Amino acid sequence: MRMKSCITLYGPRIAEGISVLELMVKDFKEDASYSRICTRMDPTIDLMTKSMIADGEEVLGEYDFCIEWRGTPSRKNLNDLINKLDFVLAPSGCRYTITTKK
């Protein structure tokens, strides 16, 4: 079973954060692959009746971005990932949590 490092982003600019994560993960291409978690939208307009629906919302998955390691990541791999996350996300202002699990 492969290990994953899953990242949850917290604003202000989550879309920008996801974009820089996609670029960043290319540095880890030998060790990992990645996937973006798509959003699920509840529209604010009923497409059948064309009437407004109160409280439409957009919900992200449990994580915003996952990096799937090709093998078991070493402590150095994980520390390198955290340092890289800190560096690439700083300009966007995004904060994050990261969970690595099987």
LINFEN-V695343 format. One record per residue. RES is the residue in three letters. D_FIRST is the distance of its C-alpha to the first C-alpha in Angstrom with 1 decimal. Layout:
RES D_FIRST
RES D_FIRST
This chain:
MET 0.0
ARG 3.8
MET 6.7
LYS 9.7
SER 13.3
CYS 15.3
ILE 19.0
THR 21.9
LEU 25.3
TYR 28.7
GLY 31.8
PRO 34.3
ARG 33.0
ILE 29.4
ALA 29.8
GLU 30.9
GLY 28.0
ILE 25.5
SER 27.5
VAL 27.4
LEU 23.6
GLU 23.3
LEU 25.6
MET 24.1
VAL 20.6
LYS 22.2
ASP 22.8
PHE 19.1
LYS 18.7
GLU 17.9
ASP 14.9
ALA 13.7
SER 14.4
TYR 15.6
SER 16.7
ARG 19.7
ILE 20.0
CYS 23.2
THR 25.9
ARG 27.3
MET 31.1
ASP 33.6
PRO 36.8
THR 40.0
ILE 42.1
ASP 42.1
LEU 41.9
MET 44.1
THR 46.9
LYS 46.6
SER 47.1
MET 45.4
ILE 42.8
ALA 42.9
ASP 39.8
GLY 37.6
GLU 34.5
GLU 31.4
VAL 28.1
LEU 25.0
GLY 21.5
GLU 19.9
TYR 19.1
ASP 21.1
PHE 18.8
CYS 15.1
ILE 13.9
GLU 10.4
TRP 10.0
ARG 9.7
GLY 8.9
THR 9.3
PRO 12.5
SER 15.6
ARG 18.1
LYS 20.3
ASN 17.8
LEU 17.6
ASN 21.4
ASP 22.1
LEU 20.3
ILE 22.3
ASN 25.5
LYS 25.0
LEU 24.4
ASP 27.6
PHE 29.5
VAL 28.7
LEU 28.9
ALA 32.2
PRO 34.5
SER 33.2
GLY 33.7
CYS 30.3
ARG 28.8
TYR 25.1
THR 22.5
ILE 19.0
THR 16.1
THR 12.9
LYS 10.1
LYS 6.5
